[in-house]
Amino acid sequence: MPRSATKNMKAAAMAPSPASTIPGFMLSLADYQREAEQRVEPAIWAWLEGASGNGMARQREQASFAEHAIVPRVLAPVAHGSTKLHLLGQELAHPVLLGPVGYHRLVHPQGELATASGALDTVLCLSTMSSVAVEQVAAHTQGPLWFQLYWQPSRDDTLALIRRAEAAGAQALVLTLDTLAQPASHGALRAGFALPADVSAVHVQGMAPAAPLAGHWYHPALAGLAAAAPVLEDLHWLRQQTNLPLLAKGVCHPQDAQAVLQAGFAGIVLSTHGGRALDEAPAPLRLLPAMRAALGSEAVILLDGSIRSGGDVFKALALGADAVLVGRPQLHALAVAGSLGVAHMLKLLREELELTMALAGCASLADVTPACLIPA
């Protein structure tokens, strides 16, 4: 076993257990992040908070929300306000969804089971790289369950994942497209991160890796990954294999998004993989208005990346998103207080969004438009 993996296992065993109650000073997602850092082993924290290369995409993503200010409004009838929405045939209480993040057992012994128990009134999108099987998670999920799909080198393996998700009761599939190759996180490498022996991606165990194609790319990792990456023909094939609604995650260019819709997908997740894909990528929030203009009002557009407050949710909705996904905050909350922490983290975002809407004169999500924002 690599020395770094042994170090991770020992440190994880010594890490503080999640609290049985929510600490009283958890008033924001920033509080959960600070407290989680004290509870998570340093190498695991480096993996969780790390991004590709020098972290420039992550920095742009975080900074983009501060470019906008929300205009306060008065005299608006907001007494009967609501954050409800209709999304992919499902009625949701609010537009904050739990996005796909792998390996929840790195920060909590029950992993995705605890996360599912805390997702009381929203969608849980389970990752292909989950450390707990979709069948077990489905039994604990309180709200709708979606399944995030990584394309496998073998179509048979991809289809096997689809059938598992369907049988478990998943109500939508989210195909991730933006990590043909995932550049290494320098922080995680320096910290010596390695998965502990008892944590793995349970859905892909035994599946065949990509076969390398020699003589094309200099980078050794690209030899197999480029050969296995899905192309437009594969999206049409996928549409024929399932009746579930399909979203494509990691689509940033309007032309790519239009091709996805023409393949029969319901919409996209505008995302740069939390800054873990192309280090030079622009912030998803900056791309949102042009994407909405290109796809029209009917296409589903979800925004993923650096949502840390109800104000951030509001800005994403105002610029064209139907809803947002949160990633890392799930694991922050999970590390601090388990399923209670996840539920509380979602409660904070929903309450902050409601306060922001009321102070901006918006009684419904339909009232949240670009006119609510000005340059900061």
N, C-alpha and C positions, 0 to 999 in steps of 0.2 A: 504494500500500500504506500502511495506517495506520502512523504513526511507532512506535506500541507494538508492532506486529507485527515491524517491522524490528529494534527493540530486542531482542525475544524471540529472533529468529533469531541475532543476533550473540552474545548472551549464552549461548545454548545451545551455540553452536560453541565458546565458550571454557570451558564447564563441564568439570570433571574427568570423564574417562571412567570407566565402572564398573571396579572392580578385577577382575583376572583370578583372584584368590584372595580368600577371605573375610578381611577384617581381623580380627586376633586379639582385638580388644576388642569384637566383636559378641557380646554375651552375652544380649541381650534385645531385644524389639521397640523399646523406648525408645532403645537404642543405635543401631539402624538409623534411627530417625526423626531423631536428632540428626546422624548422619553424612550422611544424605540431604539435610538442609537445607543442608549445606556444598557439596553437589555439584549441586544443582538451581538453575537461574536464579531469582532472587527473584520475578519475576512469575508464573512457573509454580508456584513453591512456594505463593504466595498463592492461586492457583486450587486446588491440590491440598488444602491445609489449610483453605481457606475454607469457610464455611457460609452459609446464608441469613441475610439481615438482620444482626442484631447477634450471631448465633451462640448464641442462648440454647438452642435445641434440642440443639445439639452439646454445650454445657456440661452440660446435664441428663443427656444420654446418657453422657458420660464420668464424671460424679459418681455415677451410679446403682450402679455396681459396688461402690463403697466403702460402700454402705449395708448390705452383707451381710458376715458373717464365716463362715468354714468351721470346723466343730467337729472337732478332731482325735479320732481313735478308735484304740484299741489292741486287740490280741487278735483282730483280724479275719483270716481266711485270705485273704491277698492274693498268695500266691506265684505263682499262675497268672493274674494279672490281664491284662486286655486292653481296648483302646479300640475294638475292632471294632464295626461296626454294619451293619445292612441298611437301605438307604434308596432308595426308588423303584426297587426291583428290582435294586439294585447293592450289592455287598459292598465296604465301604470300611474302610480300616485305622484310621481315626480320624474324629472328627466335626468337623474344621476344613476348611471349603471356601473356595475362592477366589471371592469375590463379583464381580459385574460392575462394572468401572471402565473408563471410556473413555480413549482416547488414550494408551496406554502408550508410544508413540514420543516423547512429550514428555520422557521421562526416560531412554530407552534407544534406540539406533538400530534395534534389531531389534523393539522394542515387544512386542506380545503373543506373538510367536514365542518370545522369550526367557522370558517368563512361563510359557508352555506347557511349555517344556523343563524348567522347575524344578518343575512341579506333578507330582511323581513318583508320589504315592500318594493323590491326592485329586481331587475334582471341580474343574475350571476352568469357571466360568460366564462365557462371553464376552459382552461388551456389544454391543448394536446399534451403539454409538458407538465400536467398536474401530477402531484405526488400521491394522489388518491384517485381511484378509478371512478369514472363517470357514474357507474351504477350505484356506488356507495354515496356519492355526492348527491345524486338525485333524490335519495331517500331522506336527506337532511335539508334539502333546499326549500325555503319558505315561499319564494316567488318563482317567476319564470326562469327556466334554465336554457341557456344557449351554449353551443359548443364551438370553440375556436379550433379550426382545422389547419394543421400544417400539411402541405402537400408532401406525399411520400414518393420515393423513387419508383415504387411499384403502384400501379393503379389499383391492383388488388388490395394492397395494404391501405391505400386511401379509402377505398370503398368499405373495407372492414371497419375503419374508424367511423365512417358515416353511419353504418348500420348499428354500431354500438351506441352512438349518440341518439339515433332514432329510437332504438329499443329502450333506452333509459328515459325517454320522454323529453329530449331536447326539442325546443320550439323554434330554433333557428340555427343556422350554421354561419360562422364567420371565418372566411378563408384569408389567412395572412399571406400577403404577397411581397412585402417590402424587405424580407430578409433572405433574399437569394443567398447572401452570405452575411454573417453578422460580425463586423469588425470587433476585435478584442477590446475590452475595457482595460485601459492601462492601469486604473486603480485596482481592479480585481486581480490583474496579473501581479502587480507589485505586492499585494496582500497575500498572495499564495492561495487564492480561493480554489477549492475543489469540493465537489459534492461529497458529503459523508456517505459511508457505505450503506446506510439504511435509508437514504433518500434517493429516489430515482423517478424518471418519467415513465410511469407505469403503462401508459397506453401504447408506447412504441417499443416495448421490450420484445425482442425477437424479430423485429422488422428489419428488412435488408437495407444496408446503407447504400448510398449512391455509388454507382460504378464510375470510376474516373475515366475521363477521355484524355488521353495523353497528347501532348504536342500543340496545345492551343493556348492555355493560360500559363504564365510563369508562376503565379501564386498557387501553391500546392492545394490549398483548400478549394479553389475554384474549379479544379479539374472534375470533381464529382458533383459539386453543388450546382454548377451551371448546367450540367447535363440533366439534372433532376428538376430544375425550376419549371413551374407551370407556364404555359403559353396560352394564347387565346383559345386554341382548340381544346385545351384541357378544361377551360371554364365552361365551354359549351357541353362537354362530356359530363362535367359535374352537375350542370343544370338538369341533365337527363336522368341522373341517378336518384334524385330525391325530390319530394314535393315540399320540403321545408323552405322557408324564405332564406335567401342567401345574401350575405353582405361580403364585400371584399375589403380587407383591412390593409392600410398602408398605401393607399392610392392618393397621390398628391398632384398629378397632372390632369387637367380636365379632359384631354383626349383619351387618356387611359381610363378615366372614370366613365366616359361615354361608351367606350368599348365594353366595359364591364356591364353596364346597363343593357347594351345590345345583346349580351350573352345571356340575359334573363335574370340578372341579379336585381334585387330590390333597391340596392344602394351601396354606399361605401362607408368606411371608417377612415376619416382624414387623420393620418397619424404618421409619425416618423419613428414608431416603435419606442417611444419614450427617449429618443436620442440614441438608441442602440443600433441604428442602421447607418445611413450615410451621414458622416460627421459634418459635412458641408451643407446639409439640407436646411431649407428655410423653416420657420416656425409654422406649424399647421394653422394656427389662428390667422396668420397673415394670408394664407392661401384660401381661407374659407369663403370670403365674399365672391371671389372669381369662380370658385367651384360651384357655389349655389347658382350664380348667374348662368353658368354653362349647363347645369343639369336641370334647371327649372324647379318648380315648387313641389312636384310630386315625388321626386327621388328622395330616399332616406339618406341623410348625411349626419353621421355621428362624429364628434370631435374627441380625439384622444390625445392627452399630453399636458401635464403640469397643471391640471385643475386642482386648486388648493383652497378655494373659498366659494361661497355662494355668489360673490361678485364675479368670479371667473366664469362660473356656470352662466350667469346672466349675459356676460359679454359674448360667450360662444353662441348662445341662442340668438342674441341680437344680430350677429354677423352671419347667421344662416344655418346653424346646427339645429337638428331636431332634438338631440339629446347629447349627453357627454358620457365618456367612460373615465373612471378613475382606476389607476393601476397601483403604483407604489403605496399610496395611503392605505390600501387594504392590509398590506403586510405590516405597516407601521401600527395600525390599530390592533391587528391580530397579535403582534408581539407584546403589546402593552396590556391588553385586557381580553384577548380571545374573541369569542363571538359577541360578547357584550361590547367590546371595543369597536368591532366592525359596525354593529347596529348604531352605536353612538356616533361614530364618524359620519355615517350616512344621515343621521338625525341633524348633526351640526350643519352639514351642507344644505339639507332641505330647509332648515330654519333660516339660515343665512340668505338663501335664495328668496324665500318668502319676504323677508325684511327688505331686501334689495328691491324686489318687485313693487312692494307697497310704497316705498319711498320714491320710486321712479314712476309711480302712477300707473302701474301695470297690474290689472286684475287677473289676467290669464297669460299663458305663454304666447298666445297669438298677439298680445300687445307688445311683446318684446321684439323690437325692430331696430334697424340701424339708426333710426332717428333718436333712439335713447342714448346714443353714444356721441362723444366728441373726442378729438385728439387730446391726450393728457398733456 
